[in-house]
Structures are given as structure tokens and as C-alpha cells.
Amino acid sequence: MAELNLHIGVYNHLNGGIDHGAAGGAGALDRLERLDRQLGLLASLELDVLISTEAKGWFEPDDAPLKLAAARLGMTPLWVRAPRHDCNIVIWINPRRLHHPEQHHETHHPFWHAQARTSVRVEDLDERLWLFGAHFSPFVPQIRVQEAYATCDLADGRLTIGGGDFNDDGLADPIPDRSGLPAYKRLRHMRPGGESAASVLHAAELHDMAALLEPMTTSRQPTAGFEDDAPIRCDRLYVCQRLRETPRTFSTLPYDAALSDHRGIHGTLDLSAMTKGAPRFRETP
């Protein structure tokens, strides 16, 4: 059976990749220099789906950052505006491979930064593919748990792939020593009732791609927390139970503090088993 590969990535742009300080003239171009370098890195990956978190300033006043990103990536943006901190979320799709998008974004309680949701048609798939982009609460563990529960409806049997910045430790990942952090930052990493966003998503059979492909916890690389010397793998990709056998590769981009305080991630899935007439994967007990 021929492969049907899908390449998907996640990137936190840190303040939209925009460095403020100049309002016009040549300075207006200078302020987008960091975003332009981010986009060069992401374009080189030749992604089919990109989930951009922290897309700050992309829609004000003239959409210039969004237009720059669309031109550099050659992808179609589907976005939701965040009600807090301008931390908007964009799902980018490759229009040559993903078609007829429908947007189903969530903007209300309990989502802190809203949640981007879209469904698309992929050639040879006999049903729509659902994509979600998440940016969970950076401050309140209880809200992250609620956001995870509210995400679990996407595990209802539809084909679902998603990712983003979940702002908590990956399930079973080594927990760094956070005793040196200020108390208000340590509070952000508590687990109310023993639950975390990662544990709730796992219980709903939304599977962490890195954990599927890298079962040794020590081989999973952190994606943020470097400035506090408390590394955390908060940027993650998830697949639903029906797609748990499809991940083929997973990679973490090098950390470059000049670009972002996060490292991007990306991976490939082979969806050929979901094509018309293909035998279905046997569900794992």
C-alpha cells in the first residue's frame, strides 16, 4: 500500500516574532526581522500543517505579519483570536494537499487562549481530518486540566491530530528541580488532585507522538524553560486512538534564543491505513 504521509509541526513565536521599537519607515521592516528568520526555518521543513502559537500582533493594524508568514510559508492560515494577551493561534495548511477547510474554533470557557479547530479533506482519505491548535493557561494548573477535559471531545472517534503549547510537563517526563524558581512560578507546575493536562489527554486516548516514538523518557527533549534552567517539554503533538499506529518520525528543532524561548517540533504520520478500502488498524486493548 502506498504511503500517505502528512508532515505537521508546532512553533511558539514568542511575542509573534515581532520586536517592537519602531513604528514606521525602515524600522517597521526591522521589527519583523525575527519573524522572517523564524519563517525561513519553518519553510525549510516543507510542512503540510503548522500550528503557530503566540501569534501576537499578527492582525494589527494591517495584518503585515500574517501576510509575511503566508507569503514565506506558502500555506493557508486559519486562525482564532485569543481573548487574553493577544496570544492568537493559527493553523496553517498546505493548500495543495489539504482542501475544503471548515473552521470550528473554541473561544469560550475554559479555554484561556482559545483553541483553534478545523477539519479538512485530504485526498484519498474517506473522512474529514480534524486538526486542533492549543495554547493552555500559562498560570493556572486547574484551568489547564479543564482545558484538557474540554479537548477530549475530539477523541470521540473522528480522525484527530493536534498540538501546541500545553504549558505542563509531558506525561512520565523527568521533572526538573524547580526549587530555585520563585514561589509564584513553582505554583504554575502543581498537579491539582494529581491530574495534569497531559494525564487527562492520555486518559482520553489522545496520544503524545514523542512518547509513542521515543518510549525512553530520557530521550525526549525539552522545548522550553531554558531561561529558568527548568526545561519542560510543553510543546507536544497528539494523535487520536485510531491514528496511534501512524506516527513515523518526530524531531525537536535546536534551541535558538535569538528566535524564540521555545523549540519547534515536527513529525510525520503515514495515513495510508485510513484511505478508502484500506483495512483498519486493530484497536489496542
N, C-alpha and C positions, 0 to 999 in steps of 0.2 A: 504494500500500500504506500502510495506517495506521501511524503511528509507535507504537513500544512503548518509551517512554523509561524509563530507570532512573537515578535520581539517587543518587550514592554519595559519601561524604565520609570523611575521616580527621582525627582530632584527638588530640593528646597533651595529657593533662590536667594534667601537672606535679604529681606527688605526689597524684594523684587529685582535684585541685581542692580539697583539704582543707587548711586552715590550723589546725594544732594549737595548743593553749594552754589550752583549757578542756575539762573532761571532762563537764560536765553543765549542767543549767539552761539559761538563755538562751545561754550560751556554746556549747552543743552545736549550736545553730542557727547561731551566728555562724561556726563553723568550716566550715560548708558554704556560706557566702555566695559564695565564689569559684566553687565548683562550680555553684551555682544560676545565676550570671551566665553561665558557660560554656554551660550547658544552654539558657538563653534565646537565646543566639546560635545554637546548633546547631538548636534547634527552629524558628527562623525560616527555616531553609533548606529545611524540608519534605523531608527525605531519605527515600529508600527503604532505604538501607543506610548505617550509620555504623560505622566501625571506631574504637573507643576504645583508645588505648594509655596505659600508665601509670595504670591504674585502681587505684591504691594505696588501701588502706583501705576499699574498697567492700564487703567481705564480713565485716568485723569491727567491732564484735561483733554487730550486729543488722541488717546489710545496709542501714542507713539511706541511705548514698549511692546504692547501686544502686536502691533503691526510689524515691528522689527522682528519679533520672535516668529511670527507667521512666515515672514519672508526668509529668514535664515533656516527654519526647520522644514519649510515646505509642507506643513501639516495644517489641519483644520482645527481651530480652537473651539471647545465647548466649555463654558465657564459658569461658575456660580459666585456671586458676590458675598463676601463674608460680612456678618453683622458686627464683628469686632476686629479692631486692629488692622483693617484693610488686608487681612491675610486671605486673599481670594484663592480659589482653586481652579485650575484649568486642566481639562483632559484634552490632550492633543491626539488626533487620529490621522493616520496616513490615508488620504482620500483615494488613493489608488487601490487600496486593499480593503478598507472598511467603509461601508456605504450606508445610506439612509439612516443617519443617526436620529434618535429620539431622546430628548432630554427629560430627566425625571429628578431633578435636584431636590435635596432636602435642606431647608433653610431655617427650620424652627427647632424648638426644644426637642432633644437635649443637645443638639449639635452646636458646639462652641464656635467653630469657624464655618459652619455649614458643611454639607457633603455633596460633592459633585457625583452625579449618576447619569449614565447614558446607556442606551442599548443600540447596537449596530448590527448590520448584516455583514457577514464575511462570506465571500464566495466559497461554495461547496459545503458550508455548514447548513444543516437543515433547521436551525432555530437561531433566534437572535442571541448575540453575545452581550452580556451586561458588564459594564465597567464602572468602578467607583474610585473616587479620589478622596482621601480623608486627611484631615489635619485636626487631631484630637486636642482637647484642652491642654495647654502647657502648664497649668497651675493646679488643677483640682483633680486628684485621683478618682474621686467619686463620680465626677462628670465624665471622665474617660471611660469608666466602667459602664455608665449609662449610654454613652455613645456607642460602645461596643455592642451592648444589647440591642440598640436601635439599628445597628448594621446587620444583625443576624437575620433579618427578614430576607436578605439577599442570598441566604443559604437554603431557600425553600425549594430547591430542585432546578432552578434555572441555571444556565451556564454563567458563572460569575468569576471575574478576575478584578482585583483591585489593589490599591496600595496607597502609600502616603507616609506622613509623619504622625506616628501614633503616640509619641511623647512618653513611652514607657519602655521598660526592658522587654526584650523578646523572651518568650516562654522558655524556661530552663537555661537561659543565658547566664554566664557568670556575672554576679552582681559586684560592681566595683565598690571600693571603700569610699563612702561618701561622708565619712565623719569630718573631713576637713571643709566641707561645704557649709555656708551659712545655714542656720536653722530653717529659714524660710524656703531655701532650696531643697533641703533634705525632706521637708514635708511633701514636696511635689512627687516624691517617689514612694510614698507609703502605699500599702495594699489594704484598702478598707475591707474588712471581712475576709481577708486572704485572697480577694479577687483582684485581677488587673484586666486591662483591655485585652492583653494577649491571651490570658486564660479563658476569658469569655468567648473570644473569637474561635479559639481552638475547640472549646466545648461545643460550639455550633457547627463544627466541621468545616470551618474556613481555615485552610492550611497555609502556614508560613512557608514560602518557597525555599528560603535559605535552609530552614530546618529539614525540609524534605530532601534536599540535595546535599546538605552538609550536616549529617546527624551528630557528628562530633562537635559539641558546643564550643570547644576552644578554637575551631576553625572558622567560626562565624565572626565576621569583622564588624566592629562598631561603626556607626555612621555619624555620630555627633558627640557632644560633651567634651571635646578635646580642650576647649578653653578653660574648663573647670578641672581638668585632669580626672574626669569621671566619665570615661567613654561609655556610650549607650548605643545599642542597635535599635533605634526608634524608627528608622525608615525601613519599611518592610513591604513585601509583595505577598498577596494572598490569592489562593485559588479555592474554589468550592470542592466539595467531596467528589463530584463527578469528574473533575479535572485533576485530581490529585496525582494521577499517573502521568500527566502530560509535561511537567517541567523537565527541561533538558539541560539548561545551563543557568548559572547565577553568578553575577560578578558585582564587586563593590569598587567604585572608582577611587583613585588615590585622593587623599585629603589635600586640599589646596586652600589654605586660609585666605589667600588673596581673592578667591572666588566666592566661597561660602563657608559658613560654620558647620555645614553638613557635607557628607559624601553622597554622591548619587549612587543608585543601584540600578541594575538592569538584568533581565533574564529572558530566556526563550522557552516557549512551550510548543509542543507538537500536537495540534488539534485534529490530526487525521482520523483518530478514532471516533470523532464526533461528526464526521462527514456522512452524507446521505448513504444509507445502506451499509455503513461500517458496523461491525459488531461492537456492542457497548462493553466498557470495562466492567469487570465484575466488582461489585461493591465490597470493600474490605470490612469484615465484621467488626 
